[in-house]
């Protein structure tokens, strides 16, 4: 039976999944002696885990990670994959222990949200968390240090000196394709209605938005220099919302059309 003496004052820390990935990959790489790139996310309201991109953990490496956090036999049993000698992910119990070691903190409870993990416990007034490199982004199975990329002004000058078309964009980003396996630009077919579409380009300062209205037969999209700008988080959230709305509607339409065509085919076969 709980009493008034059981009441405690606890604090909560919000840890974005991307930050957790950076904490874990730094520690895991140090323990195992080779470089890993991690991706961490919540599976449901009370479960989360981390996975490695373009790599796997061997069972021997998983045992080393469990030993590094002084894990017991129960943790080891849950951490090792069934009927396999490798795994691309680590189960939550091991991830929790690794995160606690990385942060040098302990906590009472956790709450999993879509964008972050909330840890709840008795923390110092101003806990000192490890620094996270804000210039790193993990995208298209590559790890990019954006501080090494062209600046916005340099990129725009080179792009529009060449003509400011998609052909020029592709040519300008060939070095990214060679270095990272991805050109670091992405098409978004929907905008706020002011333009026909846009491209996102990763540059040193962040994400550059290149809008277009016209498309030529030779060089494809023709970008509008006056509209080029660095994207901010709320604007990107609007892009995502627009994409979700339109893609959901399109999926429903395509599903309905597919059912219609399958029905016509079935009726024709029955005749």
Backbone as CSV, one residue per row, in Angstrom:
resi,resn,N_x,N_y,N_z,CA_x,CA_y,CA_z,C_x,C_y,C_z
1,UNK,0.842,-1.195,0.000,0.000,0.000,0.000,0.882,1.253,0.000
2,UNK,0.626,2.150,-0.954,1.409,3.365,-1.048,0.874,4.437,-0.097
3,UNK,1.798,5.236,0.414,1.423,6.305,1.340,1.962,7.622,0.822
4,UNK,1.687,8.695,1.585,2.179,10.016,1.214,3.706,10.038,1.154
5,UNK,4.360,9.147,1.915,5.816,9.115,1.911,6.393,8.616,0.593
6,UNK,5.538,7.977,-0.248,6.002,7.459,-1.536,6.034,8.540,-2.615
7,UNK,5.491,9.713,-2.334,5.481,10.795,-3.325,6.902,11.307,-3.525
8,UNK,7.313,11.404,-4.795,8.658,11.864,-5.123,8.587,12.968,-6.172
9,UNK,9.532,13.870,-6.116,9.674,14.894,-7.143,10.700,14.392,-8.165
10,UNK,10.259,14.116,-9.387,11.126,13.623,-10.443,11.198,14.632,-11.575
11,UNK,12.217,14.494,-12.401,12.393,15.361,-13.569,12.307,14.522,-14.833
12,UNK,12.044,15.192,-15.953,11.969,14.508,-17.246,12.935,15.169,-18.225
13,UNK,13.629,14.342,-19.000,14.483,14.818,-20.079,13.947,14.273,-21.395
14,UNK,13.843,15.160,-22.386,13.405,14.746,-23.711,14.628,14.531,-24.588
15,UNK,14.799,13.296,-25.067,15.933,12.939,-25.913,15.438,12.598,-27.312
16,UNK,15.639,13.460,-28.295,15.227,13.146,-29.670,15.895,11.863,-30.144
17,UNK,15.196,11.106,-30.978,15.731,9.826,-31.445,17.059,10.002,-32.180
18,UNK,17.192,11.077,-32.936,18.434,11.287,-33.669,19.605,11.495,-32.707
19,UNK,19.363,12.221,-31.614,20.421,12.427,-30.617,20.794,11.098,-29.957
20,UNK,19.792,10.274,-29.646,20.065,8.957,-29.053,20.915,8.125,-29.999
21,UNK,20.604,8.190,-31.293,21.400,7.450,-32.288,22.862,7.871,-32.237
22,UNK,23.095,9.190,-32.127,24.474,9.671,-32.086,25.174,9.215,-30.798
23,UNK,24.479,9.275,-29.655,25.069,8.820,-28.398,25.447,7.342,-28.490
24,UNK,24.508,6.528,-28.993,24.732,5.089,-29.027,25.815,4.702,-30.023
25,UNK,25.813,5.304,-31.200,26.810,4.904,-32.192,28.223,5.285,-31.752
26,UNK,28.348,6.401,-31.036,29.666,6.790,-30.526,30.168,5.775,-29.510
27,UNK,29.307,5.372,-28.576,29.708,4.414,-27.553,29.948,3.035,-28.150
28,UNK,29.016,2.580,-28.995,29.149,1.247,-29.596,30.423,1.154,-30.435
29,UNK,30.704,2.195,-31.215,31.914,2.196,-32.042,33.164,2.118,-31.179
30,UNK,33.138,2.803,-30.029,34.292,2.785,-29.123,34.470,1.406,-28.495
31,UNK,33.371,0.772,-28.110,33.452,-0.546,-27.467,33.928,-1.617,-28.451
32,UNK,33.394,-1.590,-29.664,33.674,-2.655,-30.633,34.868,-2.350,-31.537
33,UNK,35.349,-1.112,-31.520,36.545,-0.792,-32.279,36.350,-0.647,-33.767
34,UNK,35.137,-0.412,-34.198,34.868,-0.104,-35.609,33.661,0.823,-35.688
35,UNK,33.543,1.523,-36.801,32.547,2.590,-36.906,31.171,2.052,-37.274
36,UNK,30.156,2.541,-36.571,28.766,2.188,-36.851,27.946,3.458,-37.035
37,UNK,26.910,3.351,-37.849,25.911,4.408,-37.981,24.580,3.841,-37.509
38,UNK,24.007,4.451,-36.482,22.791,3.916,-35.865,21.557,4.706,-36.260
39,UNK,20.432,4.023,-36.239,19.117,4.642,-36.426,18.210,4.119,-35.322
40,UNK,17.674,5.028,-34.520,16.886,4.638,-33.353,15.464,5.166,-33.487
41,UNK,14.497,4.362,-33.099,13.107,4.805,-33.173,12.249,4.011,-32.201
42,UNK,11.073,4.565,-31.883,10.123,3.866,-31.047,9.292,2.907,-31.870
43,UNK,9.128,1.687,-31.371,8.315,0.687,-32.069,6.845,0.836,-31.690
44,UNK,6.587,1.146,-30.415,5.229,1.414,-29.935,5.350,2.259,-28.673
45,UNK,4.289,2.346,-27.885,4.281,3.246,-26.738,5.302,2.881,-25.661
46,UNK,5.723,1.633,-25.617,6.631,1.237,-24.539,7.812,0.409,-25.026
47,UNK,8.150,0.509,-26.303,9.307,-0.248,-26.801,10.050,0.569,-27.842
48,UNK,11.378,0.554,-27.730,12.222,1.216,-28.703,13.509,0.414,-28.874
49,UNK,14.201,0.655,-29.951,15.472,-0.036,-30.174,16.283,0.716,-31.220
50,UNK,17.539,0.318,-31.346,18.404,0.928,-32.342,18.854,-0.124,-33.341
51,UNK,19.049,0.314,-34.590,19.538,-0.553,-35.652,20.768,0.092,-36.280
52,UNK,21.568,-0.707,-36.955,22.724,-0.168,-37.662,22.412,-0.136,-39.157
53,UNK,22.902,0.903,-39.824,22.680,1.068,-41.246,23.809,0.405,-42.024
54,UNK,23.443,-0.394,-43.029,24.417,-1.026,-43.929,25.458,-1.842,-43.171
55,UNK,25.058,-2.510,-42.108,25.997,-3.298,-41.318,25.203,-4.253,-40.438
56,UNK,25.912,-5.112,-39.709,25.273,-6.008,-38.747,26.189,-6.174,-37.539
57,UNK,25.598,-6.586,-36.428,26.359,-6.988,-35.250,26.497,-8.511,-35.274
58,UNK,27.699,-9.017,-35.027,27.860,-10.450,-34.841,27.448,-10.811,-33.419
59,UNK,27.179,-12.081,-33.180,26.828,-12.512,-31.827,27.974,-12.240,-30.855
60,UNK,29.199,-12.377,-31.335,30.363,-12.082,-30.475,30.356,-10.609,-30.071
61,UNK,30.014,-9.726,-31.009,29.969,-8.293,-30.696,28.832,-7.969,-29.737
62,UNK,27.711,-8.643,-29.887,26.588,-8.419,-28.966,26.983,-8.841,-27.551
63,UNK,27.687,-9.968,-27.426,28.175,-10.405,-26.106,29.110,-9.358,-25.510
64,UNK,29.972,-8.770,-26.347,30.890,-7.729,-25.861,30.121,-6.509,-25.368
65,UNK,29.054,-6.137,-26.054,28.246,-4.989,-25.628,27.548,-5.276,-24.302
66,UNK,27.008,-6.480,-24.168,26.353,-6.859,-22.906,27.364,-6.835,-21.765
67,UNK,28.544,-7.376,-22.000,29.583,-7.372,-20.957,30.011,-5.958,-20.610
68,UNK,30.029,-5.065,-21.602,30.474,-3.688,-21.367,29.555,-2.939,-20.417
69,UNK,28.272,-3.344,-20.365,27.321,-2.674,-19.471,27.013,-3.546,-18.251
70,UNK,27.841,-4.598,-18.066,27.652,-5.517,-16.933,26.272,-6.160,-16.949
71,UNK,25.836,-6.521,-18.154,24.538,-7.167,-18.285,24.538,-8.589,-17.736
72,UNK,23.362,-9.063,-17.321,23.256,-10.414,-16.762,22.851,-11.417,-17.847
73,UNK,22.664,-12.663,-17.447,22.305,-13.720,-18.397,20.964,-13.443,-19.065
74,UNK,20.052,-12.826,-18.323,18.739,-12.523,-18.891,18.864,-11.503,-20.018
75,UNK,19.679,-10.458,-19.827,19.898,-9.476,-20.885,20.541,-10.136,-22.096
76,UNK,21.514,-11.002,-21.852,22.202,-11.669,-22.959,21.241,-12.558,-23.736
77,UNK,20.382,-13.277,-23.038,19.423,-14.170,-23.702,18.479,-13.393,-24.613
78,UNK,18.032,-12.234,-24.158,17.130,-11.426,-24.979,17.874,-10.698,-26.100
79,UNK,19.162,-10.413,-25.893,19.917,-9.633,-26.880,20.340,-10.460,-28.079
80,UNK,20.645,-11.737,-27.861,21.127,-12.579,-28.952,19.981,-12.987,-29.876
81,UNK,20.182,-12.914,-31.196,19.112,-13.296,-32.135,18.866,-14.802,-32.097
82,UNK,17.661,-15.181,-32.456,17.287,-16.590,-32.509,17.637,-17.147,-33.888
83,UNK,18.354,-18.251,-33.924,18.690,-18.940,-35.190,19.470,-18.056,-36.155
84,UNK,20.366,-17.235,-35.631,21.193,-16.400,-36.501,22.478,-16.034,-35.767
85,UNK,23.511,-15.760,-36.532,24.790,-15.363,-35.940,25.031,-13.865,-36.060
86,UNK,24.098,-13.143,-36.678,24.220,-11.693,-36.829,22.861,-11.040,-36.593
87,UNK,22.888,-9.740,-36.316,21.659,-8.976,-36.131,21.892,-7.532,-36.554
88,UNK,20.878,-6.915,-37.142,20.977,-5.506,-37.532,20.496,-4.577,-36.435
89,UNK,19.892,-5.122,-35.380,19.361,-4.261,-34.318,19.708,-4.821,-32.950
90,UNK,19.565,-3.961,-31.939,19.781,-4.346,-30.551,18.466,-4.208,-29.798
91,UNK,18.174,-5.172,-28.936,16.893,-5.123,-28.218,16.918,-4.032,-27.150
92,UNK,15.740,-3.671,-26.671,15.593,-2.470,-25.859,16.391,-2.522,-24.555
93,UNK,16.416,-3.664,-23.878,17.123,-3.731,-22.607,18.594,-3.379,-22.743
94,UNK,19.233,-3.896,-23.796,20.638,-3.572,-24.036,20.795,-2.115,-24.454
95,UNK,19.872,-1.624,-25.274,19.918,-0.216,-25.687,19.802,0.712,-24.483
96,UNK,18.902,0.393,-23.556,18.740,1.214,-22.359,20.027,1.259,-21.545
97,UNK,20.647,0.094,-21.368,21.874,0.038,-20.581,22.997,0.814,-21.264
98,UNK,23.095,0.710,-22.584,24.115,1.451,-23.318,23.873,2.957,-23.236
99,UNK,22.603,3.365,-23.352,22.282,4.790,-23.281,22.596,5.345,-21.894
100,UNK,22.302,4.586,-20.855,22.605,5.033,-19.495,24.116,5.205,-19.307
101,UNK,24.879,4.304,-19.908,26.336,4.448,-19.812,26.815,5.652,-20.610
102,UNK,26.236,5.852,-21.798,26.659,6.976,-22.636,26.364,8.312,-21.967
103,UNK,25.205,8.408,-21.302,24.795,9.667,-20.671,25.300,9.802,-19.233
104,UNK,25.764,8.674,-18.674,26.205,8.647,-17.276,25.068,9.103,-16.355
105,UNK,23.876,8.589,-16.670,22.673,8.893,-15.895,21.899,7.608,-15.655
106,UNK,21.042,7.626,-14.650,20.099,6.537,-14.420,18.717,7.149,-14.287
107,UNK,17.679,6.375,-14.561,16.332,6.920,-14.482,15.328,5.846,-14.077
108,UNK,14.157,6.329,-13.644,13.123,5.450,-13.114,12.227,4.866,-14.200
109,UNK,11.807,5.731,-15.119,10.833,5.315,-16.125,11.144,5.978,-17.466
110,UNK,10.494,5.459,-18.496,10.628,6.010,-19.843,9.253,6.163,-20.467
111,UNK,9.156,7.140,-21.390,7.943,7.312,-22.183,8.366,7.473,-23.635
112,UNK,7.820,6.625,-24.497,8.178,6.635,-25.920,7.184,7.490,-26.698
113,UNK,7.693,8.469,-27.429,6.848,9.287,-28.301,7.376,9.153,-29.731
114,UNK,6.619,9.607,-30.729,7.067,9.446,-32.124,8.408,10.100,-32.424
115,UNK,8.715,11.217,-31.759,9.938,11.945,-32.108,11.024,11.912,-31.036
116,UNK,10.724,11.317,-29.879,11.716,11.369,-28.804,11.427,10.334,-27.729
117,UNK,12.441,10.108,-26.888,12.298,9.288,-25.697,12.350,10.217,-24.490
118,UNK,11.348,10.137,-23.624,11.332,10.912,-22.385,11.823,10.002,-21.263
119,UNK,12.893,10.417,-20.589,13.381,9.655,-19.448,13.040,10.418,-18.179
120,UNK,12.587,9.687,-17.158,12.068,10.298,-15.938,12.835,9.748,-14.744
121,UNK,13.417,10.647,-13.967,14.195,10.206,-12.821,14.669,11.368,-11.972
122,UNK,15.590,11.101,-11.061,16.175,12.125,-10.211,17.476,12.592,-10.858
123,UNK,17.403,13.660,-11.609,18.558,14.161,-12.349,19.125,15.402,-11.669
124,UNK,20.404,15.703,-11.930,20.957,16.979,-11.462,20.174,18.144,-12.056
125,UNK,20.283,19.291,-11.441,19.534,20.461,-11.913,19.872,20.797,-13.358
126,UNK,21.131,20.641,-13.744,21.555,20.910,-15.121,22.464,19.774,-15.580
127,UNK,21.889,18.619,-15.933,22.710,17.468,-16.314,23.570,17.777,-17.535
128,UNK,24.810,17.354,-17.498,25.742,17.572,-18.596,25.666,16.387,-19.548
129,UNK,25.046,16.597,-20.695,24.930,15.533,-21.684,26.066,15.639,-22.692
130,UNK,26.463,14.513,-23.284,27.511,14.562,-24.305,27.116,15.473,-25.459
131,UNK,28.099,16.126,-26.031,27.831,16.971,-27.190,27.437,16.111,-28.384
132,UNK,26.495,16.635,-29.196,26.080,15.976,-30.430,26.462,16.874,-31.586
133,UNK,27.100,16.302,-32.578,27.492,17.070,-33.762,26.249,17.461,-34.550
134,UNK,25.886,18.742,-34.507,24.679,19.210,-35.174,24.808,19.236,-36.693
135,UNK,26.022,19.046,-37.190,26.230,19.080,-38.639,26.042,17.721,-39.301
136,UNK,25.941,16.652,-38.494,25.801,15.312,-39.065,24.343,15.011,-39.388
137,UNK,24.111,14.403,-40.544,22.785,13.932,-40.921,22.941,12.546,-41.524
138,UNK,22.054,11.634,-41.157,22.078,10.268,-41.666,20.885,10.111,-42.608
139,UNK,21.162,9.992,-43.891,20.105,9.993,-44.892,20.539,9.163,-46.093
140,UNK,19.594,8.474,-46.704,19.879,7.611,-47.863,21.015,6.636,-47.565
141,UNK,21.007,6.077,-46.343,22.015,5.099,-45.909,23.431,5.670,-45.894
142,UNK,23.558,6.981,-45.798,24.874,7.623,-45.752,24.928,8.571,-44.563
143,UNK,26.137,8.793,-44.053,26.354,9.765,-42.988,27.066,10.968,-43.591
144,UNK,26.434,12.128,-43.508,26.934,13.329,-44.164,27.312,14.362,-43.105
145,UNK,28.507,14.901,-43.217,28.906,16.046,-42.402,28.611,17.288,-43.238
146,UNK,27.500,17.943,-42.940,27.050,19.053,-43.781,28.017,20.239,-43.759
147,UNK,28.894,20.294,-42.747,29.849,21.405,-42.691,30.877,21.328,-43.823
148,UNK,30.970,20.171,-44.477,31.919,20.012,-45.588,31.291,20.319,-46.944
149,UNK,29.984,20.601,-46.969,29.293,20.843,-48.239,29.433,22.303,-48.668
150,UNK,29.011,22.584,-49.890,29.011,23.958,-50.383,28.036,24.809,-49.579
151,UNK,28.372,26.082,-49.423,27.446,27.003,-48.768,26.284,27.304,-49.706
152,UNK,25.215,27.846,-49.142,24.048,28.207,-49.950,24.430,29.168,-51.067
153,UNK,25.164,30.218,-50.737,25.508,31.232,-51.750,26.406,30.654,-52.833
154,UNK,27.369,29.841,-52.431,28.265,29.220,-53.408,27.486,28.289,-54.332
155,UNK,26.584,27.515,-53.747,25.796,26.567,-54.537,24.912,27.304,-55.537
156,UNK,24.209,28.337,-55.072,23.317,29.080,-55.960,24.080,29.781,-57.080
157,UNK,25.233,30.331,-56.740,26.025,31.015,-57.762,26.432,30.040,-58.867
158,UNK,26.921,28.869,-58.479,27.341,27.883,-59.472,26.147,27.346,-60.263
159,UNK,25.039,27.098,-59.572,23.861,26.550,-60.245,23.330,27.499,-61.311
160,UNK,23.150,28.765,-60.959,22.533,29.695,-61.902,23.535,30.258,-62.905
161,UNK,24.818,30.185,-62.611,25.807,30.534,-63.629,25.758,29.544,-64.785
162,UNK,25.379,28.300,-64.463,25.298,27.267,-65.498,23.967,27.278,-66.228
163,UNK,22.962,27.933,-65.652,21.656,27.984,-66.302,20.475,27.797,-65.373
164,UNK,20.712,27.185,-64.212,19.660,27.065,-63.207,18.582,26.055,-63.538
165,UNK,18.961,24.938,-64.181,17.982,23.906,-64.525,18.287,22.621,-63.765
166,UNK,17.382,21.642,-63.898,17.632,20.356,-63.247,18.902,19.706,-63.775
167,UNK,19.170,19.834,-65.072,20.392,19.271,-65.644,21.624,19.857,-64.958
168,UNK,21.589,21.148,-64.677,22.705,21.801,-63.986,22.797,21.329,-62.538
169,UNK,21.648,21.129,-61.906,21.619,20.624,-60.533,22.263,19.243,-60.466
170,UNK,21.864,18.357,-61.371,22.410,16.996,-61.374,23.921,17.009,-61.595
171,UNK,24.374,17.873,-62.502,25.803,17.969,-62.788,26.569,18.497,-61.573
172,UNK,26.002,19.495,-60.908,26.651,20.113,-59.762,26.772,19.147,-58.581
173,UNK,25.858,18.191,-58.509,25.818,17.272,-57.370,26.479,15.923,-57.665
174,UNK,27.147,15.803,-58.815,27.815,14.543,-59.150,28.864,14.170,-58.106
175,UNK,29.553,15.165,-57.559,30.580,14.894,-56.547,29.970,14.258,-55.301
176,UNK,28.752,14.674,-54.935,28.067,14.072,-53.791,27.760,12.604,-54.061
177,UNK,27.312,12.317,-55.275,27.002,10.933,-55.662,28.242,10.056,-55.529
178,UNK,29.371,10.597,-55.952,30.620,9.849,-55.873,31.063,9.644,-54.428
179,UNK,30.950,10.695,-53.624,31.451,10.638,-52.249,30.528,9.872,-51.307
180,UNK,29.212,10.025,-51.485,28.263,9.489,-50.509,27.309,8.436,-51.064
181,UNK,27.284,8.271,-52.391,26.336,7.329,-52.975,24.945,7.913,-53.119
182,UNK,24.800,9.208,-52.911,23.530,9.916,-53.071,23.826,11.351,-53.488
183,UNK,23.054,11.929,-54.393,23.354,13.289,-54.867,23.003,14.389,-53.879
184,UNK,22.266,14.060,-52.838,21.869,15.020,-51.798,20.886,16.063,-52.314
185,UNK,20.050,15.681,-53.277,18.883,16.495,-53.636,17.694,15.555,-53.794
186,UNK,16.505,16.076,-53.520,15.296,15.273,-53.541,14.145,16.119,-54.084
187,UNK,13.325,15.503,-54.915,12.191,16.220,-55.503,10.977,16.153,-54.581
188,UNK,10.289,17.266,-54.444,8.999,17.314,-53.742,7.983,17.888,-54.725
189,UNK,7.027,17.089,-55.164,6.136,17.518,-56.252,5.033,18.488,-55.845
190,UNK,4.896,18.759,-54.554,3.821,19.635,-54.098,4.399,20.863,-53.402
191,UNK,3.809,22.010,-53.596,4.180,23.210,-52.843,2.903,23.839,-52.295
192,UNK,3.017,25.082,-51.850,1.862,25.767,-51.263,0.922,26.335,-52.315
193,UNK,1.143,26.007,-53.574,0.288,26.507,-54.650,0.909,27.647,-55.414
194,UNK,1.982,28.232,-54.872,2.627,29.354,-55.548,3.498,28.874,-56.708
195,UNK,4.050,27.641,-56.571,4.898,27.075,-57.611,4.420,25.662,-57.932
196,UNK,4.926,25.114,-59.030,4.496,23.781,-59.448,5.167,22.672,-58.647
197,UNK,6.332,22.940,-58.113,7.051,21.935,-57.339,8.383,22.486,-56.883
198,UNK,9.158,21.657,-56.200,10.461,22.118,-55.714,11.394,20.944,-55.478
199,UNK,12.651,21.257,-55.261,13.674,20.284,-54.867,14.287,20.732,-53.552
200,UNK,14.626,19.756,-52.715,15.392,20.014,-51.505,16.855,19.669,-51.791
201,UNK,17.763,20.548,-51.397,19.197,20.316,-51.603,19.911,20.532,-50.271
202,UNK,20.724,19.572,-49.885,21.484,19.708,-48.649,22.717,20.581,-48.900
203,UNK,22.832,21.653,-48.139,23.992,22.551,-48.235,24.566,22.743,-46.830
204,UNK,25.632,23.532,-46.729,26.335,23.671,-45.462,25.433,24.196,-44.342
205,UNK,24.585,25.166,-44.671,23.761,25.805,-43.634,22.503,25.020,-43.294
206,UNK,22.096,24.090,-44.158,20.865,23.362,-43.907,20.281,22.798,-45.192
207,UNK,18.989,23.056,-45.394,18.276,22.519,-46.562,17.826,23.674,-47.447
208,UNK,18.286,23.670,-48.683,17.942,24.703,-49.660,16.711,24.261,-50.441
209,UNK,15.757,25.178,-50.608,14.551,24.893,-51.390,14.680,25.580,-52.748
210,UNK,14.606,24.779,-53.810,14.640,25.297,-55.184,13.286,25.050,-55.821
211,UNK,12.530,26.120,-56.068,11.198,25.989,-56.660,11.255,26.159,-58.167
212,UNK,10.263,25.593,-58.847,10.179,25.726,-60.305,8.720,25.844,-60.740
213,UNK,8.527,26.485,-61.887,7.211,26.570,-62.514,7.221,25.924,-63.893
214,UNK,8.337,26.104,-64.603,8.423,25.646,-65.987,9.342,24.437,-66.111
215,UNK,9.068,23.628,-67.138,9.884,22.461,-67.453,10.204,22.507,-68.942
216,UNK,11.503,22.405,-69.255,11.904,22.407,-70.666,12.096,20.976,-71.143
217,UNK,12.019,20.771,-72.437,12.154,19.427,-72.995,13.589,18.921,-72.899
218,UNK,14.555,19.831,-72.850,15.967,19.431,-72.823,16.535,19.333,-71.416
219,UNK,16.294,20.362,-70.613,16.949,20.440,-69.304,15.997,20.251,-68.133
220,UNK,14.727,19.894,-68.440,13.745,19.588,-67.398,13.399,20.830,-66.562
221,UNK,13.337,20.716,-65.232,12.849,21.822,-64.405,13.768,23.056,-64.511
222,UNK,13.109,24.233,-64.581,13.841,25.503,-64.622,13.590,26.203,-63.284
223,UNK,14.623,26.348,-62.478,14.463,26.881,-61.130,14.369,28.406,-61.124
224,UNK,13.663,28.919,-60.121,13.436,30.353,-59.977,14.378,30.872,-58.895
225,UNK,15.344,31.674,-59.305,16.381,32.095,-58.360,15.811,32.911,-57.210
226,UNK,14.872,33.802,-57.486,14.348,34.683,-56.431,13.616,33.908,-55.342
227,UNK,13.171,32.690,-55.657,12.425,31.909,-54.659,13.323,30.988,-53.839
228,UNK,14.603,30.846,-54.240,15.516,29.942,-53.533,15.763,30.441,-52.114
229,UNK,15.636,29.552,-51.141,15.808,29.954,-49.752,16.119,28.737,-48.882
230,UNK,16.669,28.995,-47.695,16.893,27.936,-46.725,15.577,27.596,-46.031
231,UNK,15.304,26.321,-45.931,14.056,25.856,-45.320,14.178,25.887,-43.798
232,UNK,13.111,26.224,-43.126,13.083,26.164,-41.667,12.177,25.009,-41.248
233,UNK,12.258,24.595,-40.002,11.604,23.370,-39.553,10.097,23.405,-39.773
234,UNK,9.449,24.515,-39.454,8.000,24.580,-39.599,7.591,24.458,-41.059
235,UNK,8.374,25.032,-41.961,8.076,24.908,-43.385,8.217,23.455,-43.834
236,UNK,9.263,22.762,-43.362,9.435,21.358,-43.719,8.287,20.520,-43.169
237,UNK,7.800,20.875,-41.999,6.654,20.172,-41.437,5.424,20.366,-42.326
238,UNK,5.265,21.539,-42.899,4.154,21.791,-43.825,4.307,20.963,-45.101
239,UNK,5.545,20.860,-45.594,5.805,20.012,-46.760,5.390,18.570,-46.468
240,UNK,5.752,18.082,-45.282,5.432,16.712,-44.904,3.927,16.512,-44.787
241,UNK,3.243,17.479,-44.177,1.792,17.389,-44.038,1.113,17.346,-45.405
242,UNK,1.562,18.215,-46.307,0.996,18.252,-47.655,1.216,16.926,-48.379
243,UNK,2.414,16.387,-48.217,2.717,15.104,-48.857,1.801,14.005,-48.319
244,UNK,1.638,13.946,-46.997,0.797,12.915,-46.394,-0.649,13.026,-46.859
245,UNK,-1.168,14.250,-46.920,-2.558,14.449,-47.348,-2.750,14.001,-48.786
246,UNK,-1.871,14.475,-49.660,-2.051,14.169,-51.080,-1.748,12.711,-51.395
247,UNK,-0.710,12.155,-50.782,-0.373,10.767,-51.082,-1.446,9.817,-50.553
248,UNK,-2.023,10.137,-49.384,-3.102,9.308,-48.851,-4.307,9.328,-49.790
249,UNK,-4.658,10.517,-50.271,-5.782,10.627,-51.210,-5.489,9.871,-52.504
250,UNK,-4.252,9.952,-52.978,-3.889,9.268,-54.219,-3.923,7.757,-54.031
251,UNK,-3.443,7.262,-52.894,-3.495,5.827,-52.621,-4.932,5.339,-52.620
252,UNK,-5.829,6.100,-51.994,-7.240,5.723,-51.973,-7.821,5.696,-53.384
253,UNK,-7.453,6.690,-54.204,-7.944,6.741,-55.581,-7.437,5.558,-56.387
254,UNK,-6.141,5.273,-56.291,-5.565,4.161,-57.040,-6.170,2.833,-56.592
255,UNK,-6.394,2.674,-55.292,-7.012,1.454,-54.775,-8.415,1.268,-55.334
256,UNK,-9.171,2.366,-55.386,-10.532,2.301,-55.942,-10.505,1.953,-57.423
257,UNK,-9.590,2.571,-58.181,-9.480,2.288,-59.611,-9.050,0.846,-59.854
258,UNK,-8.133,0.332,-58.998,-7.702,-1.055,-59.127,-8.868,-2.007,-58.901
259,UNK,-9.663,-1.760,-57.865,-10.826,-2.604,-57.596,-11.811,-2.564,-58.759
260,UNK,-11.995,-1.378,-59.326,-12.897,-1.215,-60.470,-12.422,-2.045,-61.664
261,UNK,-11.126,-1.986,-61.972,-10.576,-2.723,-63.114,-10.601,-4.230,-62.876
262,UNK,-10.308,-4.647,-61.642,-10.358,-6.075,-61.326,-11.774,-6.617,-61.440
263,UNK,-12.744,-5.786,-61.041,-14.133,-6.197,-61.170,-14.542,-6.345,-62.615
264,UNK,-14.119,-5.375,-63.450,-14.439,-5.465,-64.883,-13.819,-6.707,-65.508
265,UNK,-12.564,-7.008,-65.113,-11.895,-8.193,-65.650,-12.613,-9.464,-65.228
266,UNK,-13.028,-9.519,-63.954,-13.697,-10.688,-63.431,-15.043,-10.915,-64.126
267,UNK,-15.789,-9.843,-64.335,-17.088,-9.953,-64.991,-16.948,-10.379,-66.440
268,UNK,-15.886,-9.899,-67.096,-15.639,-10.289,-68.504,-15.322,-11.766,-68.604
269,UNK,-14.583,-12.276,-67.628,-14.211,-13.702,-67.643,-15.412,-14.600,-67.361
270,UNK,-16.374,-14.085,-66.611,-17.550,-14.876,-66.267,-18.546,-14.968,-67.412
271,UNK,-18.436,-14.082,-68.362,-19.385,-14.082,-69.486,-19.012,-15.127,-70.528
